[in-house]
Each structure stands twice: as C-alpha cells, then as structure tokens.
Amino acid sequence: MKAIGFKKSLPISNTNSFILFDSEKPIATDRDLLVKVEAISVNPVDFKVRQNSAKEIELETPKIIGWDAVGIVEDIGSHVSLFKKGDKIFYAGDLTRPGCNVEYQLVDERIVGLAPKSITSAEAAALPLTALTAWEILFDRIRISADKDKGKGILIIGGAGGVGSIAIQLAKKVAGLTVIATASRTETKQWCKDLGADYVVNHVDLVNEMAQIGIKQVDFILDFVDANSYWDVMAELIKPQGHIASITGSATPIALNKLKNKSVSFSWELMFTRSMFNTEDMIEQHVILNKISELIDKKEIRSTLNQTLKGFTVENLKQAHTMLESGKAIGKIVIEY
C-alpha cells in the first residue's frame, strides 16, 4: 500500500520532510479493524510529532503519523463485535500506533464511531480528534452537566482553532452554557459567532475585554493556546470554586498555588490517554464518537471543516502542515483521497 512518512525531523519546507513509500498492507486481528482510508485531517499533534520524533537520528523505517480519519471497514479481527465489513467509520486513533497517513490502517474498534450519514467524508474527517478532546474536557474532566450547569459562563481561549471550534458548539448546544470565545481577527471572530459563541473577546487584553462585556468572572475556563501564558489571567477570571482545564501542556511548572484561595480545580486533557494506557473505559471513545455522529445528523452541531485538499500526496500533506504551523488556520484542514 501507499504510505507517507518521514525518517528525520526536518523543516516542512525541506524536500524530505515527508516521503512517499510502499508499505505492507496490515492484517486485522483481535479487536482491530482494517480500514480503507477515504479522508484525513491534520492537527497540531501531527507537526509536533514530526518536528520532534527524529531530531538526532535518521529512522530506518519511515514514521507514519496522522490522527483523524474516515474510511470503510475492509476486514475485522476475530474479536470485533461493534462493526462489520462495509461500515463507514471515523476515528482519531492511537498515538502509540502508526497513523492514518496511509491507504489502509488498523484501529481498535473501541476508539471508533460510525461516521455521520448526512455529511461528506471530508466533513467527517475534520471531527474525531477535536470532538473527542472537546467532549472529554467538558464532560469527563470538568464534568459539566446540562442539568446543574445550564446558563453558567465558560471562557474558551482559542475559539477559532480545531478544538475550540467544536468546544464552542458542545458548550452551547449540549451543555447550554453562556459561551465567551477568544479571537482577534475579523474572520476568526465571525467564525466563533457563527458557531454559537455568545460573546467574542480579544485575547490580547483579556481581563479588560471581559469587563467590557460585563462578565468579570466565569465558572469554567478552557485553555487551547498556552497554559502558562494565560495562567495569571485565568486565575483572575475564574470564579471561586470554578474549574480550569487545558490541553496545551507546559515545559515549566504550573503555579497551582494561585488557585488555592478560590478553591479552583484544574485538569489536564489528553485525548490519547484512554488508548495509550488501555484504560478500563477505553470504549467510552466509541460511545462519544457515536454521540457526535448523532448530533451532526440531527443538525445540532456542524463539521468544522474549513479547507479541503484533493489527493493523498506528499505535496498536499506538506501544504496542510505549512498552513497549520502558521498558527493562522481556522477550523480544520482535510485531505480527501
């Protein structure tokens, strides 16, 4: 089968930052599905892994990345019970296994959902990783409930990005929260409003921006940009007994003591935790993706696809990474095979 990968961590402009090569078509066993991939999308995790996996060495076998795909189940392992051959599925995959930048991929059925029926493969490919991340951070980490939290305020830092774009919709449509999103450009502000944000504020002077809309503190804050850069601002804007959650990680210690007097909770979210550690509730991602699929088909939320590149080629993968690395991408970029 055709695959695209890399042997060394190189700038995306380098000729060999991605290479096309032939790889053995995998065989489905146990709980794995063999998927004929139809479309993939890119996420920041893609270029971060590409930039850091082979800095000092050259790999003998090219590393295959990519964690967002839509495809058709071509074969199933002996212990598969959730899917059958011919099913159209979508998934984000497992960070510890080869990614989706291939023609055929193996994926554990417990982290796969049935693709929405009402949208295209490209539109569906934009969803899995960001939807799982947004769902988990809202409902598994913070444990927001529409019954007890409806109407409460949530600040989403990085509203126009991939995760922010789906988090705005879930926070508004599923949880019933008052949503404040950050964006600074005219087009990103409009994007957030179109997705359902009640307010859009500029991240540059967040405390004053919040004061101007008459909301000095919120119950929940989601950080999708940089936990340390926004830490003091988040500590000021969070209500007593509120909850802050982040997906960004930190190279230096987080000053948790700044949350103590307000008894504020803090959570990390990594979408790959369940598959990396084979957790007892790993199948929950199958459940979440099916819920997302239902929400899409009921028109309660929409795909965050913003740009489609046609053809599974090195050139298109490089273009997608270049756009993503610019930091100016809005929504999701998809490559359709």
LUMVEX-269656 format. One line per field, with one value per residue (C-alpha): y, z, x; residue number from 0; residue in three letters. Coordinates in steps of 0.05 Angstrom, whole numbers, plus 5000, padded with zeros to 4 digits. Layout:
BEGIN
v	(Y,...)
w	(Z,...)
u	(X,...)
seza	(NUM,...)
lumkol	(ALA,...)
END
This chain:
BEGIN
v	(5000,5073,5109,5178,5187,5215,5188,5252,5313,5367,5435,5426,5465,5411,5363,5303,5328,5277,5219,5172,5098,5028,4992,4923,4924,4906,4847,4855,4812,4812,4876,4913,4939,4944,5010,5033,5107,5158,5225,5250,5316,5348,5372,5407,5340,5319,5373,5369,5294,5307,5361,5322,5246,5242,5304,5270,5205,5180,5126,5061,5056,5120,5141,5146,5199,5227,5223,5237,5192,5169,5104,5038,4975,4926,4870,4855,4818,4755,4791,4850,4859,4932,4937,4896,4898,4956,5003,5075,5098,5156,5158,5194,5132,5116,5157,5094,5061,5080,5138,5149,5178,5112,5077,5023,5028,4984,5015,4985,4984,5013,5081,5083,5110,5104,5164,5214,5197,5268,5297,5282,5242,5306,5339,5277,5272,5341,5317,5258,5284,5353,5327,5275,5326,5378,5326,5297,5364,5388,5326,5279,5327,5386,5341,5395,5375,5409,5398,5433,5480,5508,5583,5584,5620,5588,5623,5586,5612,5597,5594,5590,5532,5460,5442,5510,5506,5443,5462,5525,5483,5429,5481,5519,5465,5406,5439,5502,5547,5621,5618,5670,5654,5690,5711,5772,5775,5796,5728,5688,5730,5717,5642,5638,5676,5632,5570,5598,5638,5689,5736,5740,5777,5793,5751,5808,5845,5792,5820,5887,5855,5813,5874,5909,5855,5857,5789,5795,5721,5655,5586,5548,5564,5521,5535,5514,5560,5563,5548,5587,5649,5655,5628,5694,5718,5652,5654,5724,5709,5643,5645,5617,5541,5543,5496,5508,5455,5456,5413,5451,5421,5461,5458,5493,5481,5510,5556,5518,5556,5616,5576,5557,5615,5607,5531,5525,5457,5445,5388,5367,5334,5289,5253,5196,5177,5122,5087,5098,5065,5017,5043,5004,5056,5058,5041,5108,5139,5094,5119,5193,5188,5157,5214,5265,5229,5234,5308,5321,5282,5319,5385,5405,5416,5421,5400,5449,5434,5498,5475,5411,5389,5337,5277,5235,5265,5289,5359,5363,5337,5389,5444,5423,5423,5491,5522,5491,5512,5585,5589,5624,5563,5569,5506,5442,5425,5359,5317,5277,5215)
w	(5000,4992,5055,5071,5129,5149,5170,5202,5236,5184,5169,5128,5071,5065,5006,5052,5108,5080,5034,4995,5003,4997,5060,5075,5078,5150,5173,5223,5286,5354,5363,5304,5243,5176,5146,5074,5088,5048,5081,5136,5172,5206,5278,5317,5346,5275,5265,5337,5329,5261,5289,5350,5335,5298,5314,5327,5287,5220,5225,5186,5171,5158,5215,5196,5233,5228,5277,5243,5191,5156,5118,5103,5145,5096,5146,5220,5274,5307,5369,5336,5358,5345,5270,5206,5138,5096,5155,5144,5207,5235,5289,5317,5330,5379,5389,5402,5334,5261,5240,5184,5130,5093,5046,5097,5173,5233,5291,5354,5349,5419,5396,5332,5316,5258,5213,5206,5148,5129,5113,5065,5082,5083,5132,5177,5175,5208,5271,5311,5348,5363,5381,5428,5460,5469,5495,5545,5571,5581,5606,5632,5662,5686,5689,5665,5667,5628,5687,5741,5699,5646,5637,5672,5638,5601,5571,5513,5498,5425,5398,5324,5327,5315,5386,5402,5342,5367,5441,5427,5396,5450,5506,5475,5444,5491,5558,5550,5575,5563,5516,5512,5460,5445,5375,5348,5272,5237,5204,5267,5308,5256,5255,5331,5327,5271,5314,5371,5416,5456,5461,5426,5461,5442,5478,5479,5538,5565,5633,5605,5547,5595,5637,5575,5562,5636,5655,5705,5723,5695,5723,5673,5630,5574,5550,5479,5468,5524,5597,5625,5582,5605,5676,5714,5672,5682,5757,5758,5713,5745,5797,5867,5864,5788,5743,5692,5642,5589,5531,5519,5569,5599,5595,5663,5728,5732,5792,5822,5887,5852,5852,5926,5957,5908,5916,5840,5807,5749,5698,5640,5579,5530,5481,5474,5548,5542,5483,5508,5575,5551,5606,5630,5599,5532,5497,5520,5458,5415,5453,5447,5372,5361,5401,5358,5296,5322,5338,5267,5234,5277,5254,5327,5313,5247,5220,5230,5161,5130,5074,5032,4992,4939,4934,4982,4962,4995,4967,5000,5067,5065,5048,5105,5155,5129,5140,5209,5231,5211,5272,5229,5208,5222,5236,5203,5141,5107,5053,5012,4977)
u	(5000,5020,5043,5072,5121,5189,5257,5283,5252,5261,5230,5167,5199,5254,5246,5248,5203,5153,5168,5123,5138,5108,5088,5059,4983,4966,4922,4865,4869,4836,4794,4826,4790,4826,4804,4808,4820,4779,4799,4845,4855,4914,4922,4977,4998,5018,5070,5095,5109,5141,5185,5209,5209,5275,5315,5382,5373,5351,5298,5308,5234,5194,5148,5075,5034,4963,4906,4839,4809,4745,4742,4708,4718,4750,4764,4755,4794,4768,4743,4709,4636,4619,4628,4622,4654,4628,4614,4635,4672,4711,4765,4826,4867,4923,4987,5027,5010,5023,4979,4928,4974,4965,4917,4899,4903,4890,4850,4820,4744,4736,4760,4719,4649,4600,4611,4554,4508,4489,4557,4615,4677,4717,4669,4671,4747,4751,4716,4743,4805,4777,4707,4735,4781,4726,4676,4725,4748,4677,4642,4696,4747,4705,4642,4595,4522,4467,4420,4461,4505,4458,4469,4537,4594,4652,4712,4744,4815,4829,4758,4773,4822,4804,4786,4757,4711,4677,4681,4640,4585,4584,4586,4528,4484,4495,4512,4471,4527,4539,4599,4654,4708,4773,4792,4830,4820,4756,4748,4762,4713,4659,4676,4665,4600,4575,4589,4546,4591,4550,4610,4677,4734,4806,4858,4909,4877,4830,4813,4792,4756,4715,4699,4673,4621,4601,4628,4685,4690,4666,4652,4695,4756,4784,4855,4871,4931,4984,4970,5030,5020,4948,4956,4953,4894,4857,4869,4839,4779,4757,4702,4714,4704,4708,4746,4802,4823,4878,4903,4968,5017,5074,5150,5154,5115,5045,5034,4975,4981,4949,4884,4885,4847,4790,4789,4793,4801,4849,4851,4894,4862,4897,4852,4901,4902,4850,4884,4955,4941,4887,4841,4782,4735,4771,4706,4678,4710,4667,4606,4627,4640,4572,4541,4578,4553,4481,4489,4515,4458,4407,4438,4451,4525,4564,4631,4688,4720,4746,4792,4797,4858,4845,4892,4934,5002,5066,5052,4983,5009,5065,5015,4969,5026,5051,4982,4975,5045,5029,4983,4931,4889,4814,4776,4803,4843,4826,4859,4810,4838)
seza	(0,1,2,3,4,5,6,7,8,9,10,11,12,13,14,15,16,17,18,19,20,21,22,23,24,25,26,27,28,29,30,31,32,33,34,35,36,37,38,39,40,41,42,43,44,45,46,47,48,49,50,51,52,53,54,55,56,57,58,59,60,61,62,63,64,65,66,67,68,69,70,71,72,73,74,75,76,77,78,79,80,81,82,83,84,85,86,87,88,89,90,91,92,93,94,95,96,97,98,99,100,101,102,103,104,105,106,107,108,109,110,111,112,113,114,115,116,117,118,119,120,121,122,123,124,125,126,127,128,129,130,131,132,133,134,135,136,137,138,139,140,141,142,143,144,145,146,147,148,149,150,151,152,153,154,155,156,157,158,159,160,161,162,163,164,165,166,167,168,169,170,171,172,173,174,175,176,177,178,179,180,181,182,183,184,185,186,187,188,189,190,191,192,193,194,195,196,197,198,199,200,201,202,203,204,205,206,207,208,209,210,211,212,213,214,215,216,217,218,219,220,221,222,223,224,225,226,227,228,229,230,231,232,233,234,235,236,237,238,239,240,241,242,243,244,245,246,247,248,249,250,251,252,253,254,255,256,257,258,259,260,261,262,263,264,265,266,267,268,269,270,271,272,273,274,275,276,277,278,279,280,281,282,283,284,285,286,287,288,289,290,291,292,293,294,295,296,297,298,299,300,301,302,303,304,305,306,307,308,309,310,311,312,313,314,315,316,317,318,319,320,321,322,323,324,325,326,327,328,329,330,331,332,333,334,335,336)
lumkol	(MET,LYS,ALA,ILE,GLY,PHE,LYS,LYS,SER,LEU,PRO,ILE,SER,ASN,THR,ASN,SER,PHE,ILE,LEU,PHE,ASP,SER,GLU,LYS,PRO,ILE,ALA,THR,ASP,ARG,ASP,LEU,LEU,VAL,LYS,VAL,GLU,ALA,ILE,SER,VAL,ASN,PRO,VAL,ASP,PHE,LYS,VAL,ARG,GLN,ASN,SER,ALA,LYS,GLU,ILE,GLU,LEU,GLU,THR,PRO,LYS,ILE,ILE,GLY,TRP,ASP,ALA,VAL,GLY,ILE,VAL,GLU,ASP,ILE,GLY,SER,HIS,VAL,SER,LEU,PHE,LYS,LYS,GLY,ASP,LYS,ILE,PHE,TYR,ALA,GLY,ASP,LEU,THR,ARG,PRO,GLY,CYS,ASN,VAL,GLU,TYR,GLN,LEU,VAL,ASP,GLU,ARG,ILE,VAL,GLY,LEU,ALA,PRO,LYS,SER,ILE,THR,SER,ALA,GLU,ALA,ALA,ALA,LEU,PRO,LEU,THR,ALA,LEU,THR,ALA,TRP,GLU,ILE,LEU,PHE,ASP,ARG,ILE,ARG,ILE,SER,ALA,ASP,LYS,ASP,LYS,GLY,LYS,GLY,ILE,LEU,ILE,ILE,GLY,GLY,ALA,GLY,GLY,VAL,GLY,SER,ILE,ALA,ILE,GLN,LEU,ALA,LYS,LYS,VAL,ALA,GLY,LEU,THR,VAL,ILE,ALA,THR,ALA,SER,ARG,THR,GLU,THR,LYS,GLN,TRP,CYS,LYS,ASP,LEU,GLY,ALA,ASP,TYR,VAL,VAL,ASN,HIS,VAL,ASP,LEU,VAL,ASN,GLU,MET,ALA,GLN,ILE,GLY,ILE,LYS,GLN,VAL,ASP,PHE,ILE,LEU,ASP,PHE,VAL,ASP,ALA,ASN,SER,TYR,TRP,ASP,VAL,MET,ALA,GLU,LEU,ILE,LYS,PRO,GLN,GLY,HIS,ILE,ALA,SER,ILE,THR,GLY,SER,ALA,THR,PRO,ILE,ALA,LEU,ASN,LYS,LEU,LYS,ASN,LYS,SER,VAL,SER,PHE,SER,TRP,GLU,LEU,MET,PHE,THR,ARG,SER,MET,PHE,ASN,THR,GLU,ASP,MET,ILE,GLU,GLN,HIS,VAL,ILE,LEU,ASN,LYS,ILE,SER,GLU,LEU,ILE,ASP,LYS,LYS,GLU,ILE,ARG,SER,THR,LEU,ASN,GLN,THR,LEU,LYS,GLY,PHE,THR,VAL,GLU,ASN,LEU,LYS,GLN,ALA,HIS,THR,MET,LEU,GLU,SER,GLY,LYS,ALA,ILE,GLY,LYS,ILE,VAL,ILE,GLU,TYR)
END
